[in-house]
Amino acid sequence: MMGRNILFFLSLSVILSSCSRNFTVEAEIGSEDYDGVTVYMIRKHPVEYSENTVLDSTVISGGRYGFTYRISEEPFIAIFELEPKGVSGHTEFYYDLPQASCVVEPGRVELIYETDGVKVSGTPANTDYEKYILSPQRQARSKSIEYAGRTSMSDSIRFFYNETRPDIVAFVRKYADSRVGATVFFSRAEGFYGDSLYSSTVKCIAPEYVAMDKARTERMEAERKAAESARISSREGNPYVDFMSLARDGSERRFSQIAGSGNVTLLVFWASWCRPCRNEIPELKRLYETYHKAGLEMVSVSLDTRRGEWEKALDEEKMPWPQWSTLEGFGSASSKAYAVHAIPYVVLIDRHGIISLVNIHGKALEEAIKDLLGSQMQFSE
């Protein structure tokens, strides 16, 4: 009998221990207009936005939603984000609800959506999060909107920063040795704090998170230098820059297989979602049909990220020259090689592999092609 009692109490202890590690959040939106919309629970990375992690999702019903999460790590900040309201090309449109956030730690938390923001209550850390972060932001936002009507936008933003900075620093210092404190601290740029305040506060942050931020800063600086180098090397008068991409069938292609082979080459960066790009295609097809026999080669590199959308556009447009894409968007090697930040973007390369002109369109592009083709063009005509 005693053995059964011991087993019972051990089982009860395990159950209670398990419950004590659960985080539960209940959100009240106050309107059923968003019913049926999916909302995501996302764990914020302390320093890298791109490393945020979707933990769970649910659907809003009766103007409410909720999550229960089994905590197996130290407390962290979660954001609750609604799915896009719609997508038009590459642009996503979002609902007008303010973004909600809270500290995920054992216990029950309540989120209340209001016109000026979201209130949080429940656990000890969330009591502080409301006191030092959310409440001051709501108050400062209301004041800065009123203030904006009497001054410039930059002064209004400066007012908002000045109003919220002391409370944010107080919260960060209270939670400085934790992931929560680091996340709040590094979510603001260094300029938000000013040199002196930043230096004194960062010393309080746990070293592992400071190291993360240092690595991020170094990576961003390396990317900036690489982009500047690409911008310089892809200027007019420089040799073309080679890169690898993929054809529609997945086979590897190198730009050097086409450019610099004695032909004039037009490199075109585009995407299925880019309306100006699509509008330009009929003119590009006319140029190709008119000048291809005289020595004009063309290569289109798509900055799409979704294969289905890219292939659908290819089927619709029926461009008769090589079509490549690694489906990496602006992060592709080809885009980086030519410092492409907006599309449509074209690069015209002469017979010797020298960049002649960049980002020209319409009549100017055609005249440049004719000039580079020269006697071959006259022979073709």
Phi, psi and omega per residue, in radians:
M1 nan -0.744 3.136
M2 -1.093 -0.656 3.124
G3 -1.091 -0.699 3.108
R4 -1.125 -0.699 3.128
N5 -1.108 -0.729 3.126
I6 -1.095 -0.751 3.126
L7 -1.089 -0.694 3.135
F8 -1.098 -0.817 -3.101
F9 -1.204 -0.566 3.065
L10 -1.137 -0.756 3.118
S11 -1.108 -0.758 3.117
L12 -1.086 -0.681 3.138
S13 -1.104 -0.727 3.125
V14 -1.116 -0.739 3.141
I15 -1.110 -0.810 -3.128
L16 -1.134 -0.669 3.109
S17 -1.107 -0.711 3.130
S18 -1.114 -0.775 3.137
C19 -1.096 -0.612 -3.078
S20 -1.202 -0.238 3.123
R21 -1.754 0.134 -3.134
N22 -1.560 2.474 3.010
F23 -1.967 2.275 3.111
T24 -2.223 2.327 3.095
V25 -2.233 2.346 3.059
E26 -2.108 2.227 -3.090
A27 -2.014 2.349 3.103
E28 -1.992 1.945 -3.113
I29 -1.452 -0.579 3.127
G30 1.527 0.152 3.114
S31 -2.703 2.501 3.095
E32 -1.633 0.148 -3.142
D33 -1.117 -0.368 -3.088
Y34 -1.790 0.132 3.136
D35 -1.017 2.387 -3.131
G36 1.615 -0.155 3.135
V37 -1.493 2.410 3.125
T38 -1.419 2.416 3.073
V39 -2.163 2.437 -3.074
Y40 -1.920 2.428 2.983
M41 -1.676 2.078 -2.996
I42 -2.152 2.229 3.082
R43 -1.457 2.147 3.137
K44 -1.352 2.336 3.017
H45 -1.369 2.543 -3.080
P46 -1.023 -0.583 -3.072
V47 -2.317 -0.452 -3.030
E48 -1.877 1.906 3.110
Y49 -1.026 -0.659 -3.105
S50 -1.172 -0.248 -3.131
E51 -1.718 0.146 3.034
N52 -1.024 2.535 -3.029
T53 -2.131 2.212 3.037
V54 -1.318 2.126 -3.092
L55 -1.701 -0.594 -3.069
D56 -2.902 2.936 3.075
S57 -2.532 2.736 3.085
T58 -2.658 3.070 -3.114
V59 -2.042 2.366 3.135
I60 -1.209 2.350 3.140
S61 -2.518 2.281 -3.135
G62 1.088 0.488 -3.132
G63 1.297 0.328 -3.101
R64 -2.412 2.783 2.937
Y65 -2.664 2.852 -3.132
G66 -2.743 2.790 3.097
F67 -2.429 2.582 2.922
T68 -2.176 2.246 -3.037
Y69 -2.290 2.272 3.093
R70 -1.456 1.998 -3.050
I71 -1.458 2.181 3.107
S72 -2.208 0.221 3.137
E73 -2.457 3.140 3.118
E74 -1.218 2.773 -3.139
P75 -0.928 2.590 3.136
F76 -2.548 2.973 3.092
I77 -1.679 2.302 3.086
A78 -2.009 2.549 2.992
I79 -1.979 2.651 -3.117
F80 -2.068 1.926 -2.938
E81 -2.076 2.282 3.101
L82 -1.387 2.612 3.058
E83 -1.061 2.732 3.106
P84 -1.015 2.504 3.109
K85 -1.210 -0.538 3.126
G86 -3.050 2.908 3.136
V87 -2.278 2.284 3.050
S88 -2.188 1.832 -3.052
G89 1.124 -2.090 -3.128
H90 -1.701 0.035 -3.049
T91 -1.798 2.257 3.088
E92 -1.791 2.439 3.118
F93 -1.947 2.403 -3.011
Y94 -2.032 2.765 3.086
Y95 -1.219 2.778 -3.040
D96 -1.536 0.211 3.071
L97 -1.273 2.462 3.059
P98 -1.183 2.617 3.120
Q99 -1.272 2.345 3.129
A100 -1.735 2.631 3.080
S101 -2.669 2.781 3.089
C102 -2.871 3.029 3.057
V103 -1.562 2.267 3.094
V104 -1.638 1.904 3.085
E105 -2.573 2.848 -3.095
P106 -0.951 2.321 3.121
G107 2.329 -3.054 -3.113
R108 -1.947 2.342 -3.089
V109 -2.203 2.541 3.095
E110 -2.131 2.348 3.078
L111 -1.973 2.275 3.100
I112 -2.100 2.038 3.111
Y113 -1.421 2.252 3.062
E114 -2.278 2.976 -3.043
T115 -1.095 -0.537 -3.091
D116 -1.721 0.136 3.126
G117 2.532 -2.872 -3.091
V118 -2.099 2.273 3.087
K119 -1.668 2.524 3.110
V120 -2.206 2.508 3.085
S121 -2.588 2.793 3.086
G122 2.441 -1.741 -3.010
T123 -1.356 2.899 -3.106
P124 -0.993 -0.819 -3.113
A125 -1.150 -0.592 3.135
N126 -1.299 -0.476 3.013
T127 -1.086 -0.750 3.079
D128 -1.205 -0.673 -3.131
Y129 -1.083 -0.699 3.075
E130 -1.179 -0.758 -3.055
K131 -1.179 -0.788 -3.001
Y132 -1.689 -0.438 -3.032
I133 -1.952 -1.101 -2.976
L134 -1.247 -0.861 -3.103
S135 -1.081 -0.856 3.096
P136 -1.044 -0.613 3.124
Q137 -1.160 -0.728 3.117
R138 -1.091 -0.784 -3.129
Q139 -1.149 -0.768 -3.124
A140 -1.165 -0.635 3.133
R141 -1.100 -0.765 3.126
S142 -1.100 -0.736 3.137
K143 -1.171 -0.721 -3.079
S144 -1.207 -0.565 3.084
I145 -1.131 -0.758 3.101
E146 -1.147 -0.695 -3.117
Y147 -1.183 -0.574 -3.100
A148 -1.080 -0.479 3.135
G149 -1.233 -0.228 -3.087
R150 -2.023 -0.017 -3.089
T151 -2.644 -3.037 -3.113
S152 -1.347 2.836 3.123
M153 -1.108 -0.690 -3.136
S154 -1.106 -0.674 3.092
D155 -1.177 -0.624 3.116
S156 -1.135 -0.731 3.116
I157 -1.153 -0.731 3.119
R158 -1.081 -0.673 3.092
F159 -1.084 -0.765 3.139
F160 -1.069 -0.785 3.122
Y161 -1.060 -0.821 -3.103
N162 -1.096 -0.621 -3.124
E163 -1.227 -0.638 -3.019
T164 -1.686 -0.347 -3.013
R165 -1.010 -0.839 -3.089
P166 -1.039 -0.713 -3.120
D167 -1.226 -0.664 3.116
I168 -1.098 -0.784 3.132
V169 -1.114 -0.667 3.110
A170 -1.087 -0.751 3.122
F171 -1.158 -0.784 -3.115
V172 -1.044 -0.757 -3.113
R173 -1.202 -0.548 3.108
K174 -1.229 -0.566 -3.108
Y175 -2.024 0.498 -2.981
A176 -1.092 -0.539 -3.075
D177 -1.559 0.207 -3.077
S178 -2.096 2.914 3.062
R179 -1.089 -0.641 -3.126
V180 -1.063 -0.860 -3.140
G181 -1.095 -0.733 3.132
A182 -1.112 -0.689 -3.123
T183 -1.110 -0.775 3.115
V184 -1.142 -0.746 -3.093
F185 -1.116 -0.869 -3.049
F186 -1.422 -0.070 3.067
S187 -1.360 -0.188 3.045
R188 -1.889 2.490 3.126
A189 -1.175 2.748 -3.122
E190 -0.997 -0.605 -3.131
G191 -1.147 -0.377 3.110
F192 -1.074 -0.640 -3.055
Y193 -1.561 -0.545 -2.969
G194 1.541 2.694 -3.013
D195 -1.001 -0.856 -3.047
S196 -1.142 -0.846 -3.107
L197 -1.181 -0.657 3.117
Y198 -1.101 -0.819 -3.091
S199 -1.083 -0.720 -3.113
S200 -1.276 -0.542 -3.097
T201 -1.442 -0.687 -3.101
V202 -1.094 -0.442 3.102
K203 -1.125 -0.387 -3.125
C204 -1.485 -0.325 -3.063
I205 -1.268 2.488 3.123
A206 -0.965 2.356 -3.048
P207 -0.957 -0.613 -3.100
E208 -1.098 -0.601 -3.140
Y209 -1.392 -0.572 3.046
V210 -1.104 -0.698 3.117
A211 -1.119 -0.689 3.091
M212 -1.049 -0.794 -3.118
D213 -1.163 -0.652 3.103
K214 -1.096 -0.743 3.119
A215 -1.103 -0.707 3.105
R216 -1.096 -0.800 -3.132
T217 -1.069 -0.738 3.133
E218 -1.151 -0.693 3.120
R219 -1.126 -0.770 -3.141
M220 -1.108 -0.653 3.117
E221 -1.191 -0.692 3.097
A222 -1.114 -0.695 3.113
E223 -1.160 -0.671 3.115
R224 -1.108 -0.756 3.133
K225 -1.158 -0.679 3.120
A226 -1.127 -0.710 3.123
A227 -1.139 -0.711 3.122
E228 -1.152 -0.717 3.102
S229 -1.095 -0.717 3.111
A230 -1.141 -0.680 3.138
R231 -1.093 -0.705 -3.141
I232 -1.232 -0.795 -3.070
S233 -1.230 -0.355 -3.133
S234 -1.741 0.295 3.084
R235 -1.283 2.828 3.066
E236 -1.044 2.410 3.129
G237 1.694 -0.204 3.101
N238 -1.669 2.732 3.046
P239 -1.100 2.615 3.112
Y240 -1.071 2.731 3.136
V241 -1.789 2.189 -3.128
D242 -1.369 2.690 3.071
F243 -2.755 2.852 3.082
M244 -1.861 2.455 3.043
S245 -2.500 -3.014 -3.090
L246 -2.197 2.384 3.026
A247 -1.324 3.039 -3.091
R248 -1.054 -0.574 -3.127
D249 -1.447 0.051 3.093
G250 1.595 -0.058 3.141
S251 -1.324 2.578 -3.099
E252 -1.325 2.495 3.081
R253 -2.352 2.490 3.047
R254 -2.002 2.453 -3.107
F255 -1.093 -0.523 -3.137
S256 -1.151 -0.250 3.066
Q257 -1.214 -0.321 -3.091
I258 -2.066 -0.881 -3.087
A259 -1.278 2.624 3.071
G260 1.249 0.320 -3.104
S261 -1.853 0.409 3.136
G262 1.668 -0.072 3.106
N263 -1.858 2.763 2.950
V264 -1.404 2.318 -3.044
T265 -2.144 2.326 3.055
L266 -1.956 2.014 3.102
L267 -1.690 2.170 -3.045
V268 -2.081 2.136 3.027
F269 -1.750 2.279 -3.069
W270 -2.694 -3.063 3.038
A271 -2.807 2.695 -3.106
S272 -1.103 -0.550 -3.073
W273 -1.467 -0.121 -3.071
C274 -1.557 1.846 -3.084
R275 -1.107 -0.765 3.074
P276 -1.037 -0.610 3.101
C277 -1.104 -0.816 -3.122
R278 -1.126 -0.657 3.137
N279 -1.149 -0.457 -3.104
E280 -1.432 -0.320 -3.028
I281 -1.044 -0.769 3.112
P282 -0.973 -0.679 3.108
E283 -1.188 -0.686 3.097
L284 -1.118 -0.681 3.103
K285 -1.114 -0.674 3.113
R286 -1.142 -0.737 3.112
L287 -1.074 -0.751 -3.118
Y288 -1.121 -0.815 -3.133
E289 -1.119 -0.585 -3.097
T290 -1.366 -0.682 -2.949
Y291 -2.023 -0.038 -3.098
H292 -1.068 -0.768 -3.111
K293 -1.157 -0.389 3.126
A294 -1.507 -0.058 3.073
G295 2.073 0.250 3.100
L296 -1.580 2.168 3.005
E297 -1.929 2.604 3.121
M298 -2.325 2.573 3.042
V299 -2.394 2.225 3.055
S300 -1.862 2.253 3.093
V301 -1.996 2.047 -3.122
S302 -1.507 2.412 3.058
L303 -1.749 0.469 3.020
D304 -1.164 2.804 3.025
T305 -2.119 -0.127 -3.141
R306 -2.058 2.051 -3.059
R307 -1.020 -0.740 -3.090
G308 -1.037 -0.742 -3.127
E309 -1.206 -0.675 3.117
W310 -1.117 -0.855 -3.091
E311 -1.173 -0.599 3.083
K312 -1.089 -0.747 3.123
A313 -1.145 -0.675 3.105
L314 -1.077 -0.747 3.135
D315 -1.135 -0.608 -3.129
E316 -1.328 -0.708 -3.015
E317 -1.499 -0.541 3.095
K318 0.911 0.949 3.095
M319 -1.380 2.217 -2.987
P320 -1.474 0.110 3.118
W321 -1.892 2.967 -3.078
P322 -0.971 2.387 3.140
Q323 -2.141 2.072 -3.068
W324 -2.183 2.709 2.996
S325 -3.006 2.452 2.975
T326 -1.744 0.040 3.116
L327 1.011 0.650 3.125
E328 -1.957 0.161 3.118
G329 1.058 -2.492 -3.122
F330 -1.264 -0.100 3.092
G331 -1.555 0.036 -3.113
S332 -1.229 2.742 3.135
A333 -1.079 -0.645 -3.128
S334 -1.151 -0.761 3.133
S335 -1.115 -0.745 3.137
K336 -1.177 -0.631 -3.109
A337 -1.078 -0.569 -3.114
Y338 -1.934 0.263 3.068
A339 0.888 0.832 -3.118
V340 -1.446 2.123 3.133
H341 -2.091 -0.172 3.114
A342 -2.670 2.627 3.140
I343 -2.288 2.703 0.106
P344 -1.250 2.593 -3.138
Y345 -2.457 2.228 -3.113
V346 -2.174 2.621 3.104
V347 -2.256 2.140 -3.133
L348 -1.813 2.174 -3.025
I349 -2.093 2.338 -3.075
D350 -1.411 -3.094 -3.057
R351 -1.128 -0.385 -3.102
H352 -1.673 0.099 3.121
G353 1.456 0.319 3.130
I354 -1.740 2.355 3.117
I355 -1.188 2.110 -3.098
S356 -1.607 -0.901 -3.127
L357 -2.553 2.672 3.092
V358 -2.252 2.496 3.003
N359 0.950 0.845 3.016
I360 -2.001 2.672 -3.042
H361 -2.498 3.014 3.034
G362 1.137 -2.482 -3.064
K363 -1.077 -0.649 -3.128
A364 -1.094 -0.667 3.116
L365 -1.138 -0.787 -3.129
E366 -1.093 -0.748 3.134
E367 -1.110 -0.657 3.120
A368 -1.160 -0.691 3.101
I369 -1.094 -0.779 -3.134
K370 -1.100 -0.711 3.118
D371 -1.091 -0.727 -3.115
L372 -1.250 -0.589 3.117
L373 -1.252 -0.559 3.026
G374 0.926 -2.171 -3.059
S375 -1.073 -0.556 3.103
Q376 -1.089 -0.635 3.129
M377 -1.173 -0.712 3.135
Q378 -1.144 -0.674 3.113
F379 -1.128 -0.733 3.140
S380 -1.096 -0.702 -3.113
E381 -1.218 nan nan
